[in-house]
Amino acid sequence: MRAGDTLPPLTVPITRTLIVAGAVASRDYQDVHHDTEAAREKGSPDIFMNILTTNGLVGRYISDHFGPRAMLRKVAIRLGAPNYPGDTMVLTGTISSVEPDGTAEVRVVGANGIGQHVTGTVTVSVPAPVAEEAG
């Protein structure tokens, strides 16, 4: 792992089920995340993903890449273009810096058909591999 390394992209189909399930799982009962008519009344063309679901997807992206021993230390994201049903979000990442202790900062972008849905950084600690004990 070196600064400048890129992570393979993760493609996430944005389904109505993903949006609603993510909102319910995170206890975000705002109607704009599950009720199409209410979302339209508030000026949105459809329901849209909440930030907690996006945060979870960013965390999954990083932990899937770095493995089960990786520990997310900080996730700092900002939302932009909404994720609507029927679109696709592609998450990409670039390692910005690596510390000698195995802590890295990764710049993450999630883009959909209308722009950047999420931008931010994730600080992740990746422990050194454990040497196998001689038996």
C-alpha positions as CSV (number, residue, x, y, z in Angstrom):
1,M,0.0,0.0,0.0
2,R,1.5,3.3,-1.2
3,A,0.3,6.9,-1.6
4,G,-1.1,7.2,-5.1
5,D,-2.4,3.6,-5.3
6,T,-6.0,3.3,-6.5
7,L,-8.6,0.9,-5.3
8,P,-10.7,-1.1,-7.8
9,P,-14.1,0.5,-8.4
10,L,-17.2,-0.8,-6.7
11,T,-20.4,-0.6,-8.7
12,V,-23.6,-0.2,-6.6
13,P,-27.0,-0.5,-8.4
14,I,-29.3,2.0,-6.7
15,T,-32.6,0.2,-6.2
16,R,-35.7,1.3,-4.4
17,T,-35.2,-1.6,-2.0
18,L,-31.7,-0.5,-1.2
19,I,-32.8,3.0,-0.5
20,V,-35.8,2.0,1.7
21,A,-33.9,-0.8,3.5
22,G,-31.0,1.5,4.3
23,A,-33.3,4.1,5.7
24,V,-35.2,1.6,7.9
25,A,-32.0,-0.1,9.0
26,S,-30.6,3.2,10.2
27,R,-33.9,4.3,11.7
28,D,-34.2,7.2,9.4
29,Y,-38.0,7.4,8.9
30,Q,-38.0,10.6,6.9
31,D,-40.6,10.2,4.3
32,V,-38.3,11.3,1.4
33,H,-36.5,8.0,1.8
34,H,-39.5,5.7,1.4
35,D,-42.6,7.6,0.1
36,T,-42.5,8.7,-3.5
37,E,-45.4,11.0,-3.3
38,A,-44.1,12.8,-0.2
39,A,-40.7,13.2,-1.9
40,R,-42.3,14.7,-4.9
41,E,-44.4,17.1,-2.7
42,K,-41.1,18.3,-1.3
43,G,-39.5,18.9,-4.7
44,S,-37.7,15.7,-5.4
45,P,-38.4,13.6,-8.5
46,D,-38.4,10.4,-6.4
47,I,-37.2,9.0,-3.1
48,F,-33.4,9.2,-2.5
49,M,-30.7,7.5,-0.4
50,N,-29.9,8.8,3.1
51,I,-26.4,9.7,4.2
52,L,-26.3,6.8,6.7
53,T,-26.7,4.3,3.9
54,T,-24.0,6.1,1.8
55,N,-21.7,6.1,4.9
56,G,-22.2,2.4,5.2
57,L,-21.5,1.8,1.5
58,V,-18.3,3.8,1.8
59,G,-17.2,1.8,4.8
60,R,-18.0,-1.4,3.0
61,Y,-15.9,-0.3,0.0
62,I,-12.9,0.4,2.2
63,S,-13.2,-2.7,4.4
64,D,-13.8,-5.0,1.4
65,H,-10.5,-3.7,-0.1
66,F,-8.3,-3.8,3.0
67,G,-9.7,-6.9,4.6
68,P,-11.4,-8.0,7.8
69,R,-8.5,-6.9,10.0
70,A,-8.7,-3.3,8.8
71,M,-10.2,-0.8,11.2
72,L,-12.0,2.3,10.1
73,R,-10.7,5.2,12.2
74,K,-12.5,8.1,10.6
75,V,-15.0,8.5,7.8
76,A,-15.6,12.1,6.7
77,I,-18.0,12.4,3.8
78,R,-20.1,15.0,2.1
79,L,-23.1,14.4,-0.1
80,G,-23.7,16.0,-3.5
81,A,-26.0,14.7,-6.2
82,P,-28.8,12.5,-4.8
83,N,-28.9,8.7,-5.4
84,Y,-32.3,8.0,-7.0
85,P,-33.7,4.5,-7.8
86,G,-32.7,3.2,-11.2
87,D,-29.2,4.9,-11.2
88,T,-25.8,3.3,-10.5
89,M,-23.2,4.6,-8.1
90,V,-19.5,3.8,-8.8
91,L,-17.2,4.2,-5.8
92,T,-13.5,4.9,-6.5
93,G,-10.7,5.5,-4.1
94,T,-7.1,6.7,-4.1
95,I,-4.7,6.3,-1.2
96,S,-3.6,9.9,-0.2
97,S,-1.1,9.0,2.5
98,V,0.4,6.1,4.4
99,E,1.9,6.3,7.9
100,P,4.6,3.9,9.1
101,D,2.2,2.3,11.6
102,G,-0.1,1.1,8.7
103,T,-2.6,3.9,8.9
104,A,-3.7,5.2,5.5
105,E,-6.0,8.0,4.3
106,V,-8.1,7.2,1.3
107,R,-9.9,9.8,-0.8
108,V,-13.2,8.3,-1.9
109,V,-15.6,9.5,-4.6
110,G,-19.0,8.0,-5.5
111,A,-20.4,9.1,-8.8
112,N,-23.8,8.5,-10.3
113,G,-25.5,9.5,-13.5
114,I,-26.0,13.1,-12.4
115,G,-22.7,13.8,-10.7
116,Q,-20.7,13.1,-7.6
117,H,-23.0,11.6,-4.9
118,V,-20.4,11.4,-2.2
119,T,-16.9,12.7,-1.7
120,G,-14.6,12.4,1.3
121,T,-11.8,10.7,3.1
122,V,-11.5,7.5,5.2
123,T,-8.7,6.9,7.6
124,V,-8.1,3.2,8.0
125,S,-5.6,1.2,10.0
126,V,-4.2,-1.9,8.4
127,P,-2.3,-4.1,10.9
128,A,0.8,-5.9,9.6
129,P,0.3,-9.5,8.7
130,V,0.7,-11.9,11.7
131,A,3.6,-14.3,11.2
132,E,2.6,-17.9,11.6
133,E,3.9,-19.6,14.7
134,A,6.4,-22.4,14.2
135,G,5.0,-25.7,15.4
